[in-house]
Amino acid sequence: MPGITREEVAHLARLSRLELKSEELDHFAEQLNAIVDAVARVSEIAADDVPPTSHPLPLTNVMRPDVVRPSLTPAEALAGAPAAEEQRFRVPQILGED
């Protein structure tokens, strides 16, 4: 497979609206070629009898039963808050919206 050229990297940078310097084009072309080569080597090694997997070991979620337990009341939870409003923490407005 032919390598990725600096012109192809420049084209991808334009599509991505990235401004890259000349030395960055060469650097990224080299890095992308290394990635493509690594993927090609893995493809060569993969045997037909080995199923594709997302993880080398089987994963299972460990769950515990969801049990309702006593917790703080809204008043207790807001007792140490510097400001509260309608049973909620009041924080400074950051987005400039009403």
N, C-alpha and C positions, 0 to 999 in steps of 0.2 A: 504494500500500500504506500503510495507516495506521501511524503511528509507534508505537514501544514506549513505553508509559506507565510512570509511576513505580510504579503499582500492579502492573504485570506484573514490574517489577524487584523489587519487594518480595516478590512471590509466588516468584520464582526464588530470591531470597535465603533465604526460609523453607525452600524445598525443599533448598537447599544448606547449610542450617544456618549461614548467615552473618548476623551482626547488623550492619545498616547504619544509619547516621544518616540523618536526613531530607535533608540536603544531599548525601549520597552517593547516595541514590536518584535525585535529580535529575541529578547528574553522570553516573552510569552510564547512565541512560536516554538522555541526550544522546549519550554515547559509542556506545552500542549502535545508536542511530538513524544515526549517522555511518557505522558499519560496514555496516549494512543498505543504506544509500544507496550506498555504494561498491560493494558486491556487485551491486546492481541496475544501476549504470552499466556495470559490466563485462559483465553479462548482455546489456545492450542493444547493446554494441559487438561482442560475439562473433558472428562470421559462421558460417553453416551449413557453409561449405567449410573451416573451420579446425578441425582435430581437437583435442579436449581434451588437454592435456599437464600433466605435473607439474613440468616444468622447461623454460625457453625454449630450451635447447640440449640436444642429445643427450648423454647421459652414458654412459661406459663405464669399467669398472674396469680399472686398469692392474695387471697381475699379473706377478710374476716367478716363475721356477721355484722350487719348494720343495726346496732342496738341503741334505742333512745335512752339517754341518760340525763340526769338533772344538769342544767347549765345555768348560766347567768341570765337574769331578767334583763330587758332592755335598759332599765334604770341603772342596774348594777354595771352593765357593760359601759354605759356612758358616764358613769360617776367620775372618772378621772379625765374625761375629755375636756380640752380647753373650750370647746364650743359644740353645742348640739342643737338640732332642729328637727322636729317631727320624728323623734326617736331614731335619728341618724347622726353620725359624726358630721359636723359642719367644717368644711375645709375651704381655703381661699380659691376663688375662681381662677382657672388657668387658661381657658380656651377663649375667653372673650364672648361667650354666648350667653343668652338670657335663659 
